[in-house]
Amino acid sequence: MTIDIVLPSSGMGIEEARIVQWLKDVGDHVSEGETIVEVETAKATVEIEAPGTGTLATIVAPVGTTVEVNAVIGTIER
């Protein structure tokens, strides 16, 4: 089963963010709730947590990429 990692809405009118740093590499084990990526909005740097436990399968948005809210930025394989 694949779990999408999506850029969540911050509720502050933010429509996009830039990927600053992935804290895990493809193939690494991740636990639900663990911080796995940092993104930068116009207002702040935000940590994104893993939405489930498994293996980081893909990084769709590499460092430096600007993505819109609700876009898939990676996947976790259970």
N, CA, C and O atoms as a Maestro MAE file, in Angstrom:
{
 s_m_m2io_version
 :::
 2.0.0
}

f_m_ct {
 s_m_title
 :::
 protein
 m_atom[312] {
  # First column is atom index #
  i_m_mmod_type
  r_m_x_coord
  r_m_y_coord
  r_m_z_coord
  i_m_residue_number
  s_m_chain_name
  s_m_pdb_residue_name
  s_m_pdb_atom_name
  i_m_atomic_number
  :::
  1 25 0.836 -1.180 0.000 1 A "MET " " N  " 7
  2 3 0.000 0.000 0.000 1 A "MET " " CA " 6
  3 2 0.881 1.244 0.000 1 A "MET " " C  " 6
  4 15 1.862 1.321 0.740 1 A "MET " " O  " 8
  5 25 0.529 2.205 -0.825 2 A "THR " " N  " 7
  6 3 1.290 3.444 -0.930 2 A "THR " " CA " 6
  7 2 0.541 4.579 -0.241 2 A "THR " " C  " 6
  8 15 -0.669 4.733 -0.407 2 A "THR " " O  " 8
  9 25 1.275 5.367 0.530 3 A "ILE " " N  " 7
  10 3 0.718 6.532 1.212 3 A "ILE " " CA " 6
  11 2 1.356 7.772 0.587 3 A "ILE " " C  " 6
  12 15 2.580 7.875 0.513 3 A "ILE " " O  " 8
  13 25 0.526 8.709 0.141 4 A "ASP " " N  " 7
  14 3 1.040 9.960 -0.414 4 A "ASP " " CA " 6
  15 2 1.448 10.912 0.702 4 A "ASP " " C  " 6
  16 15 0.764 11.030 1.719 4 A "ASP " " O  " 8
  17 25 2.566 11.585 0.495 5 A "ILE " " N  " 7
  18 3 2.994 12.666 1.365 5 A "ILE " " CA " 6
  19 2 2.596 13.942 0.630 5 A "ILE " " C  " 6
  20 15 3.108 14.218 -0.455 5 A "ILE " " O  " 8
  21 25 1.696 14.709 1.208 6 A "VAL " " N  " 7
  22 3 1.207 15.919 0.555 6 A "VAL " " CA " 6
  23 2 1.600 17.167 1.331 6 A "VAL " " C  " 6
  24 15 1.744 17.143 2.553 6 A "VAL " " O  " 8
  25 25 1.768 18.252 0.594 7 A "LEU " " N  " 7
  26 3 2.039 19.533 1.234 7 A "LEU " " CA " 6
  27 2 0.726 20.020 1.827 7 A "LEU " " C  " 6
  28 15 -0.199 20.355 1.089 7 A "LEU " " O  " 8
  29 25 0.635 20.064 3.156 8 A "PRO " " N  " 7
  30 3 -0.639 20.449 3.781 8 A "PRO " " CA " 6
  31 2 -0.888 21.951 3.711 8 A "PRO " " C  " 6
  32 15 0.041 22.745 3.561 8 A "PRO " " O  " 8
  33 25 -2.140 22.317 3.820 9 A "SER " " N  " 7
  34 3 -2.518 23.721 3.905 9 A "SER " " CA " 6
  35 2 -2.215 24.198 5.318 9 A "SER " " C  " 6
  36 15 -2.558 23.528 6.292 9 A "SER " " O  " 8
  37 25 -1.580 25.343 5.426 10 A "SER " " N  " 7
  38 3 -1.260 25.883 6.744 10 A "SER " " CA " 6
  39 2 -2.406 26.716 7.303 10 A "SER " " C  " 6
  40 15 -2.401 27.084 8.477 10 A "SER " " O  " 8
  41 25 -3.384 27.010 6.457 11 A "GLY " " N  " 7
  42 3 -4.513 27.803 6.900 11 A "GLY " " CA " 6
  43 2 -4.218 29.290 7.015 11 A "GLY " " C  " 6
  44 15 -5.052 30.045 7.516 11 A "GLY " " O  " 8
  45 25 -3.042 29.728 6.560 12 A "MET " " N  " 7
  46 3 -2.665 31.145 6.654 12 A "MET " " CA " 6
  47 2 -2.690 31.818 5.285 12 A "MET " " C  " 6
  48 15 -2.021 32.830 5.078 12 A "MET " " O  " 8
  49 25 -3.454 31.263 4.358 13 A "GLY " " N  " 7
  50 3 -3.520 31.826 3.027 13 A "GLY " " CA " 6
  51 2 -2.324 31.476 2.160 13 A "GLY " " C  " 6
  52 15 -2.146 32.056 1.088 13 A "GLY " " O  " 8
  53 25 -1.509 30.543 2.605 14 A "ILE " " N  " 7
  54 3 -0.337 30.114 1.850 14 A "ILE " " CA " 6
  55 2 -0.780 29.171 0.736 14 A "ILE " " C  " 6
  56 15 -1.533 28.230 0.985 14 A "ILE " " O  " 8
  57 25 -0.319 29.416 -0.485 15 A "GLU " " N  " 7
  58 3 -0.707 28.594 -1.625 15 A "GLU " " CA " 6
  59 2 0.417 27.696 -2.125 15 A "GLU " " C  " 6
  60 15 0.166 26.737 -2.855 15 A "GLU " " O  " 8
  61 25 1.663 28.001 -1.737 16 A "GLU " " N  " 7
  62 3 2.799 27.204 -2.199 16 A "GLU " " CA " 6
  63 2 3.936 27.276 -1.189 16 A "GLU " " C  " 6
  64 15 3.957 28.130 -0.302 16 A "GLU " " O  " 8
  65 25 4.878 26.356 -1.349 17 A "ALA " " N  " 7
  66 3 6.062 26.321 -0.486 17 A "ALA " " CA " 6
  67 2 7.224 25.733 -1.277 17 A "ALA " " C  " 6
  68 15 7.026 25.035 -2.271 17 A "ALA " " O  " 8
  69 25 8.430 26.023 -0.823 18 A "ARG " " N  " 7
  70 3 9.646 25.490 -1.457 18 A "ARG " " CA " 6
  71 2 10.225 24.409 -0.562 18 A "ARG " " C  " 6
  72 15 10.312 24.583 0.654 18 A "ARG " " O  " 8
  73 25 10.621 23.295 -1.159 19 A "ILE " " N  " 7
  74 3 11.247 22.202 -0.412 19 A "ILE " " CA " 6
  75 2 12.655 22.659 -0.020 19 A "ILE " " C  " 6
  76 15 13.475 22.981 -0.881 19 A "ILE " " O  " 8
  77 25 12.923 22.684 1.285 20 A "VAL " " N  " 7
  78 3 14.217 23.140 1.800 20 A "VAL " " CA " 6
  79 2 15.151 21.959 2.033 20 A "VAL " " C  " 6
  80 15 16.318 21.991 1.642 20 A "VAL " " O  " 8
  81 25 14.619 20.901 2.685 21 A "GLN " " N  " 7
  82 3 15.480 19.770 3.037 21 A "GLN " " CA " 6
  83 2 14.641 18.526 3.297 21 A "GLN " " C  " 6
  84 15 13.669 18.566 4.050 21 A "GLN " " O  " 8
  85 25 15.028 17.424 2.668 22 A "TRP " " N  " 7
  86 3 14.476 16.117 3.026 22 A "TRP " " CA " 6
  87 2 15.360 15.559 4.135 22 A "TRP " " C  " 6
  88 15 16.582 15.514 3.992 22 A "TRP " " O  " 8
  89 25 14.757 15.137 5.227 23 A "LEU " " N  " 7
  90 3 15.503 14.598 6.362 23 A "LEU " " CA " 6
  91 2 15.691 13.090 6.250 23 A "LEU " " C  " 6
  92 15 16.423 12.490 7.038 23 A "LEU " " O  " 8
  93 25 15.035 12.486 5.279 24 A "LYS " " N  " 7
  94 3 15.155 11.051 4.998 24 A "LYS " " CA " 6
  95 2 15.462 10.871 3.524 24 A "LYS " " C  " 6
  96 15 15.116 11.714 2.697 24 A "LYS " " O  " 8
  97 25 16.117 9.760 3.205 25 A "ASP " " N  " 7
  98 3 16.416 9.405 1.820 25 A "ASP " " CA " 6
  99 2 15.490 8.284 1.377 25 A "ASP " " C  " 6
  100 15 14.939 7.557 2.204 25 A "ASP " " O  " 8
  101 25 15.323 8.149 0.069 26 A "VAL " " N  " 7
  102 3 14.553 7.030 -0.473 26 A "VAL " " CA " 6
  103 2 15.155 5.730 0.060 26 A "VAL " " C  " 6
  104 15 16.370 5.535 0.025 26 A "VAL " " O  " 8
  105 25 14.294 4.851 0.549 27 A "GLY " " N  " 7
  106 3 14.731 3.584 1.120 27 A "GLY " " CA " 6
  107 2 14.823 3.595 2.629 27 A "GLY " " C  " 6
  108 15 14.920 2.539 3.254 27 A "GLY " " O  " 8
  109 25 14.792 4.792 3.231 28 A "ASP " " N  " 7
  110 3 14.853 4.889 4.690 28 A "ASP " " CA " 6
  111 2 13.502 4.550 5.317 28 A "ASP " " C  " 6
  112 15 12.449 4.815 4.737 28 A "ASP " " O  " 8
  113 25 13.553 3.961 6.508 29 A "HIS " " N  " 7
  114 3 12.337 3.691 7.283 29 A "HIS " " CA " 6
  115 2 11.853 5.003 7.892 29 A "HIS " " C  " 6
  116 15 12.652 5.795 8.394 29 A "HIS " " O  " 8
  117 25 10.536 5.228 7.844 30 A "VAL " " N  " 7
  118 3 9.928 6.393 8.488 30 A "VAL " " CA " 6
  119 2 8.784 5.928 9.376 30 A "VAL " " C  " 6
  120 15 8.104 4.946 9.078 30 A "VAL " " O  " 8
  121 25 8.585 6.650 10.469 31 A "SER " " N  " 7
  122 3 7.494 6.347 11.391 31 A "SER " " CA " 6
  123 2 6.459 7.459 11.321 31 A "SER " " C  " 6
  124 15 6.799 8.631 11.158 31 A "SER " " O  " 8
  125 25 5.202 7.083 11.445 32 A "GLU " " N  " 7
  126 3 4.123 8.063 11.434 32 A "GLU " " CA " 6
  127 2 4.386 9.145 12.476 32 A "GLU " " C  " 6
  128 15 4.689 8.842 13.630 32 A "GLU " " O  " 8
  129 25 4.269 10.410 12.065 33 A "GLY " " N  " 7
  130 3 4.490 11.529 12.968 33 A "GLY " " CA " 6
  131 2 5.925 12.035 13.003 33 A "GLY " " C  " 6
  132 15 6.197 13.091 13.574 33 A "GLY " " O  " 8
  133 25 6.837 11.296 12.402 34 A "GLU " " N  " 7
  134 3 8.253 11.696 12.359 34 A "GLU " " CA " 6
  135 2 8.436 12.795 11.311 34 A "GLU " " C  " 6
  136 15 7.877 12.710 10.217 34 A "GLU " " O  " 8
  137 25 9.212 13.822 11.641 35 A "THR " " N  " 7
  138 3 9.503 14.878 10.680 35 A "THR " " CA " 6
  139 2 10.374 14.316 9.569 35 A "THR " " C  " 6
  140 15 11.425 13.729 9.827 35 A "THR " " O  " 8
  141 25 9.926 14.500 8.319 36 A "ILE " " N  " 7
  142 3 10.684 13.940 7.199 36 A "ILE " " CA " 6
  143 2 11.125 14.971 6.173 36 A "ILE " " C  " 6
  144 15 12.027 14.708 5.378 36 A "ILE " " O  " 8
  145 25 10.494 16.148 6.182 37 A "VAL " " N  " 7
  146 3 10.862 17.178 5.199 37 A "VAL " " CA " 6
  147 2 10.567 18.556 5.777 37 A "VAL " " C  " 6
  148 15 9.615 18.741 6.535 37 A "VAL " " O  " 8
  149 25 11.408 19.521 5.399 38 A "GLU " " N  " 7
  150 3 11.196 20.910 5.794 38 A "GLU " " CA " 6
  151 2 10.873 21.712 4.546 38 A "GLU " " C  " 6
  152 15 11.514 21.561 3.506 38 A "GLU " " O  " 8
  153 25 9.852 22.579 4.670 39 A "VAL " " N  " 7
  154 3 9.462 23.440 3.559 39 A "VAL " " CA " 6
  155 2 9.441 24.886 4.035 39 A "VAL " " C  " 6
  156 15 9.270 25.164 5.221 39 A "VAL " " O  " 8
  157 25 9.616 25.794 3.091 40 A "GLU " " N  " 7
  158 3 9.628 27.211 3.407 40 A "GLU " " CA " 6
  159 2 8.481 27.901 2.683 40 A "GLU " " C  " 6
  160 15 8.361 27.817 1.460 40 A "GLU " " O  " 8
  161 25 7.644 28.582 3.449 41 A "THR " " N  " 7
  162 3 6.564 29.375 2.873 41 A "THR " " CA " 6
  163 2 6.991 30.830 2.885 41 A "THR " " C  " 6
  164 15 8.109 31.150 3.290 41 A "THR " " O  " 8
  165 25 6.119 31.700 2.449 42 A "ALA " " N  " 7
  166 3 6.421 33.131 2.468 42 A "ALA " " CA " 6
  167 2 6.550 33.645 3.897 42 A "ALA " " C  " 6
  168 15 7.143 34.697 4.134 42 A "ALA " " O  " 8
  169 25 5.989 32.893 4.855 43 A "LYS " " N  " 7
  170 3 5.963 33.369 6.237 43 A "LYS " " CA " 6
  171 2 6.840 32.600 7.216 43 A "LYS " " C  " 6
  172 15 7.243 33.151 8.241 43 A "LYS " " O  " 8
  173 25 7.149 31.319 6.918 44 A "ALA " " N  " 7
  174 3 7.876 30.509 7.905 44 A "ALA " " CA " 6
  175 2 8.443 29.247 7.283 44 A "ALA " " C  " 6
  176 15 8.072 28.854 6.177 44 A "ALA " " O  " 8
  177 25 9.359 28.615 8.024 45 A "THR " " N  " 7
  178 3 9.829 27.282 7.678 45 A "THR " " CA " 6
  179 2 8.980 26.292 8.472 45 A "THR " " C  " 6
  180 15 8.797 26.448 9.679 45 A "THR " " O  " 8
  181 25 8.465 25.278 7.788 46 A "VAL " " N  " 7
  182 3 7.522 24.343 8.390 46 A "VAL " " CA " 6
  183 2 8.048 22.920 8.237 46 A "VAL " " C  " 6
  184 15 8.585 22.561 7.190 46 A "VAL " " O  " 8
  185 25 7.893 22.113 9.283 47 A "GLU " " N  " 7
  186 3 8.270 20.698 9.230 47 A "GLU " " CA " 6
  187 2 7.041 19.866 8.869 47 A "GLU " " C  " 6
  188 15 5.964 20.055 9.434 47 A "GLU " " O  " 8
  189 25 7.216 18.950 7.926 48 A "ILE " " N  " 7
  190 3 6.139 18.060 7.498 48 A "ILE " " CA " 6
  191 2 6.419 16.680 8.087 48 A "ILE " " C  " 6
  192 15 7.531 16.162 7.981 48 A "ILE " " O  " 8
  193 25 5.399 16.094 8.707 49 A "GLU " " N  " 7
  194 3 5.533 14.777 9.329 49 A "GLU " " CA " 6
  195 2 5.074 13.672 8.387 49 A "GLU " " C  " 6
  196 15 4.258 13.896 7.492 49 A "GLU " " O  " 8
  197 25 5.608 12.487 8.604 50 A "ALA " " N  " 7
  198 3 5.192 11.316 7.832 50 A "ALA " " CA " 6
  199 2 3.738 10.978 8.168 50 A "ALA " " C  " 6
  200 15 3.379 10.891 9.342 50 A "ALA " " O  " 8
  201 25 2.899 10.786 7.141 51 A "PRO " " N  " 7
  202 3 1.497 10.461 7.388 51 A "PRO " " CA " 6
  203 2 1.269 8.983 7.712 51 A "PRO " " C  " 6
  204 15 0.138 8.572 7.969 51 A "PRO " " O  " 8
  205 25 2.333 8.191 7.700 52 A "GLY " " N  " 7
  206 3 2.219 6.773 8.013 52 A "GLY " " CA " 6
  207 2 3.593 6.171 8.209 52 A "GLY " " C  " 6
  208 15 4.612 6.824 7.985 52 A "GLY " " O  " 8
  209 25 3.610 4.912 8.630 53 A "THR " " N  " 7
  210 3 4.863 4.191 8.860 53 A "THR " " CA " 6
  211 2 5.173 3.304 7.668 53 A "THR " " C  " 6
  212 15 4.278 2.673 7.104 53 A "THR " " O  " 8
  213 25 6.447 3.256 7.284 54 A "GLY " " N  " 7
  214 3 6.873 2.405 6.173 54 A "GLY " " CA " 6
  215 2 8.231 2.849 5.670 54 A "GLY " " C  " 6
  216 15 9.070 3.318 6.439 54 A "GLY " " O  " 8
  217 25 8.439 2.697 4.375 55 A "THR " " N  " 7
  218 3 9.697 3.061 3.731 55 A "THR " " CA " 6
  219 2 9.455 4.221 2.783 55 A "THR " " C  " 6
  220 15 8.509 4.197 1.996 55 A "THR " " O  " 8
  221 25 10.313 5.246 2.855 56 A "LEU " " N  " 7
  222 3 10.197 6.351 1.909 56 A "LEU " " CA " 6
  223 2 10.484 5.793 0.519 56 A "LEU " " C  " 6
  224 15 11.616 5.422 0.209 56 A "LEU " " O  " 8
  225 25 9.455 5.739 -0.305 57 A "ALA " " N  " 7
  226 3 9.561 5.084 -1.612 57 A "ALA " " CA " 6
  227 2 9.995 6.037 -2.715 57 A "ALA " " C  " 6
  228 15 10.827 5.686 -3.552 57 A "ALA " " O  " 8
  229 25 9.432 7.248 -2.719 58 A "THR " " N  " 7
  230 3 9.790 8.220 -3.756 58 A "THR " " CA " 6
  231 2 9.824 9.623 -3.169 58 A "THR " " C  " 6
  232 15 9.119 9.946 -2.214 58 A "THR " " O  " 8
  233 25 10.668 10.438 -3.775 59 A "ILE " " N  " 7
  234 3 10.679 11.870 -3.519 59 A "ILE " " CA " 6
  235 2 10.284 12.509 -4.840 59 A "ILE " " C  " 6
  236 15 11.073 12.545 -5.784 59 A "ILE " " O  " 8
  237 25 9.065 13.010 -4.899 60 A "VAL " " N  " 7
  238 3 8.536 13.600 -6.123 60 A "VAL " " CA " 6
  239 2 9.032 15.037 -6.291 60 A "VAL " " C  " 6
  240 15 9.273 15.488 -7.411 60 A "VAL " " O  " 8
  241 25 9.183 15.752 -5.173 61 A "ALA " " N  " 7
  242 3 9.617 17.146 -5.202 61 A "ALA " " CA " 6
  243 2 10.980 17.269 -4.521 61 A "ALA " " C  " 6
  244 15 11.059 17.294 -3.293 61 A "ALA " " O  " 8
  245 25 12.055 17.347 -5.315 62 A "PRO " " N  " 7
  246 3 13.387 17.454 -4.715 62 A "PRO " " CA " 6
  247 2 13.633 18.831 -4.092 62 A "PRO " " C  " 6
  248 15 12.852 19.761 -4.291 62 A "PRO " " O  " 8
  249 25 14.709 18.943 -3.349 63 A "VAL " " N  " 7
  250 3 15.105 20.198 -2.711 63 A "VAL " " CA " 6
  251 2 15.155 21.306 -3.766 63 A "VAL " " C  " 6
  252 15 15.678 21.122 -4.865 63 A "VAL " " O  " 8
  253 25 14.593 22.465 -3.396 64 A "GLY " " N  " 7
  254 3 14.581 23.618 -4.290 64 A "GLY " " CA " 6
  255 2 13.317 23.747 -5.113 64 A "GLY " " C  " 6
  256 15 13.072 24.793 -5.715 64 A "GLY " " O  " 8
  257 25 12.505 22.690 -5.147 65 A "THR " " N  " 7
  258 3 11.264 22.705 -5.915 65 A "THR " " CA " 6
  259 2 10.191 23.491 -5.168 65 A "THR " " C  " 6
  260 15 10.052 23.361 -3.952 65 A "THR " " O  " 8
  261 25 9.442 24.298 -5.892 66 A "THR " " N  " 7
  262 3 8.288 24.989 -5.322 66 A "THR " " CA " 6
  263 2 7.049 24.205 -5.709 66 A "THR " " C  " 6
  264 15 6.836 23.895 -6.881 66 A "THR " " O  " 8
  265 25 6.232 23.889 -4.710 67 A "VAL " " N  " 7
  266 3 5.024 23.084 -4.942 67 A "VAL " " CA " 6
  267 2 3.804 23.775 -4.359 67 A "VAL " " C  " 6
  268 15 3.904 24.560 -3.417 67 A "VAL " " O  " 8
  269 25 2.653 23.469 -4.935 68 A "GLU " " N  " 7
  270 3 1.400 24.027 -4.447 68 A "GLU " " CA " 6
  271 2 0.852 23.188 -3.301 68 A "GLU " " C  " 6
  272 15 1.144 21.998 -3.183 68 A "GLU " " O  " 8
  273 25 0.045 23.839 -2.453 69 A "VAL " " N  " 7
  274 3 -0.627 23.151 -1.356 69 A "VAL " " CA " 6
  275 2 -1.430 21.987 -1.916 69 A "VAL " " C  " 6
  276 15 -2.044 22.104 -2.977 69 A "VAL " " O  " 8
  277 25 -1.426 20.875 -1.213 70 A "ASN " " N  " 7
  278 3 -2.113 19.621 -1.561 70 A "ASN " " CA " 6
  279 2 -1.426 18.825 -2.661 70 A "ASN " " C  " 6
  280 15 -1.955 17.800 -3.092 70 A "ASN " " O  " 8
  281 25 -0.252 19.272 -3.132 71 A "ALA " " N  " 7
  282 3 0.506 18.514 -4.122 71 A "ALA " " CA " 6
  283 2 1.219 17.350 -3.434 71 A "ALA " " C  " 6
  284 15 1.655 17.469 -2.289 71 A "ALA " " O  " 8
  285 25 1.332 16.233 -4.138 72 A "VAL " " N  " 7
  286 3 2.092 15.084 -3.634 72 A "VAL " " CA " 6
  287 2 3.572 15.389 -3.779 72 A "VAL " " C  " 6
  288 15 4.046 15.699 -4.872 72 A "VAL " " O  " 8
  289 25 4.312 15.298 -2.657 73 A "ILE " " N  " 7
  290 3 5.747 15.590 -2.693 73 A "ILE " " CA " 6
  291 2 6.602 14.333 -2.530 73 A "ILE " " C  " 6
  292 15 7.814 14.363 -2.744 73 A "ILE " " O  " 8
  293 25 5.958 13.230 -2.151 74 A "GLY " " N  " 7
  294 3 6.656 11.960 -1.988 74 A "GLY " " CA " 6
  295 2 5.667 10.858 -1.644 74 A "GLY " " C  " 6
  296 15 4.472 11.105 -1.483 74 A "GLY " " O  " 8
  297 25 6.189 9.629 -1.533 75 A "THR " " N  " 7
  298 3 5.327 8.506 -1.167 75 A "THR " " CA " 6
  299 2 6.041 7.602 -0.161 75 A "THR " " C  " 6
  300 15 7.269 7.520 -0.113 75 A "THR " " O  " 8
  301 25 5.213 6.930 0.638 76 A "ILE " " N  " 7
  302 3 5.684 5.947 1.603 76 A "ILE " " CA " 6
  303 2 5.059 4.604 1.221 76 A "ILE " " C  " 6
  304 15 3.862 4.526 0.944 76 A "ILE " " O  " 8
  305 25 5.862 3.568 1.209 77 A "GLU " " N  " 7
  306 3 5.373 2.213 0.930 77 A "GLU " " CA " 6
  307 2 5.289 1.452 2.232 77 A "GLU " " C  " 6
  308 15 6.262 1.371 2.982 77 A "GLU " " O  " 8
  309 25 4.126 0.895 2.499 78 A "ARG " " N  " 7
  310 3 3.951 0.090 3.726 78 A "ARG " " CA " 6
  311 2 4.400 -1.316 3.501 78 A "ARG " " C  " 6
  312 15 4.330 -2.140 4.412 78 A "ARG " " O  " 8
  :::
 }
 m_bond[311] {
  # First column is bond index #
  i_m_from
  i_m_to
  i_m_order
  :::
  1 1 2 1
  2 2 3 1
  3 3 4 2
  4 3 5 1
  5 5 6 1
  6 6 7 1
  7 7 8 2
  8 7 9 1
  9 9 10 1
  10 10 11 1
  11 11 12 2
  12 11 13 1
  13 13 14 1
  14 14 15 1
  15 15 16 2
  16 15 17 1
  17 17 18 1
  18 18 19 1
  19 19 20 2
  20 19 21 1
  21 21 22 1
  22 22 23 1
  23 23 24 2
  24 23 25 1
  25 25 26 1
  26 26 27 1
  27 27 28 2
  28 27 29 1
  29 29 30 1
  30 30 31 1
  31 31 32 2
  32 31 33 1
  33 33 34 1
  34 34 35 1
  35 35 36 2
  36 35 37 1
  37 37 38 1
  38 38 39 1
  39 39 40 2
  40 39 41 1
  41 41 42 1
  42 42 43 1
  43 43 44 2
  44 43 45 1
  45 45 46 1
  46 46 47 1
  47 47 48 2
  48 47 49 1
  49 49 50 1
  50 50 51 1
  51 51 52 2
  52 51 53 1
  53 53 54 1
  54 54 55 1
  55 55 56 2
  56 55 57 1
  57 57 58 1
  58 58 59 1
  59 59 60 2
  60 59 61 1
  61 61 62 1
  62 62 63 1
  63 63 64 2
  64 63 65 1
  65 65 66 1
  66 66 67 1
  67 67 68 2
  68 67 69 1
  69 69 70 1
  70 70 71 1
  71 71 72 2
  72 71 73 1
  73 73 74 1
  74 74 75 1
  75 75 76 2
  76 75 77 1
  77 77 78 1
  78 78 79 1
  79 79 80 2
  80 79 81 1
  81 81 82 1
  82 82 83 1
  83 83 84 2
  84 83 85 1
  85 85 86 1
  86 86 87 1
  87 87 88 2
  88 87 89 1
  89 89 90 1
  90 90 91 1
  91 91 92 2
  92 91 93 1
  93 93 94 1
  94 94 95 1
  95 95 96 2
  96 95 97 1
  97 97 98 1
  98 98 99 1
  99 99 100 2
  100 99 101 1
  101 101 102 1
  102 102 103 1
  103 103 104 2
  104 103 105 1
  105 105 106 1
  106 106 107 1
  107 107 108 2
  108 107 109 1
  109 109 110 1
  110 110 111 1
  111 111 112 2
  112 111 113 1
  113 113 114 1
  114 114 115 1
  115 115 116 2
  116 115 117 1
  117 117 118 1
  118 118 119 1
  119 119 120 2
  120 119 121 1
  121 121 122 1
  122 122 123 1
  123 123 124 2
  124 123 125 1
  125 125 126 1
  126 126 127 1
  127 127 128 2
  128 127 129 1
  129 129 130 1
  130 130 131 1
  131 131 132 2
  132 131 133 1
  133 133 134 1
  134 134 135 1
  135 135 136 2
  136 135 137 1
  137 137 138 1
  138 138 139 1
  139 139 140 2
  140 139 141 1
  141 141 142 1
  142 142 143 1
  143 143 144 2
  144 143 145 1
  145 145 146 1
  146 146 147 1
  147 147 148 2
  148 147 149 1
  149 149 150 1
  150 150 151 1
  151 151 152 2
  152 151 153 1
  153 153 154 1
  154 154 155 1
  155 155 156 2
  156 155 157 1
  157 157 158 1
  158 158 159 1
  159 159 160 2
  160 159 161 1
  161 161 162 1
  162 162 163 1
  163 163 164 2
  164 163 165 1
  165 165 166 1
  166 166 167 1
  167 167 168 2
  168 167 169 1
  169 169 170 1
  170 170 171 1
  171 171 172 2
  172 171 173 1
  173 173 174 1
  174 174 175 1
  175 175 176 2
  176 175 177 1
  177 177 178 1
  178 178 179 1
  179 179 180 2
  180 179 181 1
  181 181 182 1
  182 182 183 1
  183 183 184 2
  184 183 185 1
  185 185 186 1
  186 186 187 1
  187 187 188 2
  188 187 189 1
  189 189 190 1
  190 190 191 1
  191 191 192 2
  192 191 193 1
  193 193 194 1
  194 194 195 1
  195 195 196 2
  196 195 197 1
  197 197 198 1
  198 198 199 1
  199 199 200 2
  200 199 201 1
  201 201 202 1
  202 202 203 1
  203 203 204 2
  204 203 205 1
  205 205 206 1
  206 206 207 1
  207 207 208 2
  208 207 209 1
  209 209 210 1
  210 210 211 1
  211 211 212 2
  212 211 213 1
  213 213 214 1
  214 214 215 1
  215 215 216 2
  216 215 217 1
  217 217 218 1
  218 218 219 1
  219 219 220 2
  220 219 221 1
  221 221 222 1
  222 222 223 1
  223 223 224 2
  224 223 225 1
  225 225 226 1
  226 226 227 1
  227 227 228 2
  228 227 229 1
  229 229 230 1
  230 230 231 1
  231 231 232 2
  232 231 233 1
  233 233 234 1
  234 234 235 1
  235 235 236 2
  236 235 237 1
  237 237 238 1
  238 238 239 1
  239 239 240 2
  240 239 241 1
  241 241 242 1
  242 242 243 1
  243 243 244 2
  244 243 245 1
  245 245 246 1
  246 246 247 1
  247 247 248 2
  248 247 249 1
  249 249 250 1
  250 250 251 1
  251 251 252 2
  252 251 253 1
  253 253 254 1
  254 254 255 1
  255 255 256 2
  256 255 257 1
  257 257 258 1
  258 258 259 1
  259 259 260 2
  260 259 261 1
  261 261 262 1
  262 262 263 1
  263 263 264 2
  264 263 265 1
  265 265 266 1
  266 266 267 1
  267 267 268 2
  268 267 269 1
  269 269 270 1
  270 270 271 1
  271 271 272 2
  272 271 273 1
  273 273 274 1
  274 274 275 1
  275 275 276 2
  276 275 277 1
  277 277 278 1
  278 278 279 1
  279 279 280 2
  280 279 281 1
  281 281 282 1
  282 282 283 1
  283 283 284 2
  284 283 285 1
  285 285 286 1
  286 286 287 1
  287 287 288 2
  288 287 289 1
  289 289 290 1
  290 290 291 1
  291 291 292 2
  292 291 293 1
  293 293 294 1
  294 294 295 1
  295 295 296 2
  296 295 297 1
  297 297 298 1
  298 298 299 1
  299 299 300 2
  300 299 301 1
  301 301 302 1
  302 302 303 1
  303 303 304 2
  304 303 305 1
  305 305 306 1
  306 306 307 1
  307 307 308 2
  308 307 309 1
  309 309 310 1
  310 310 311 1
  311 311 312 2
  :::
 }
}
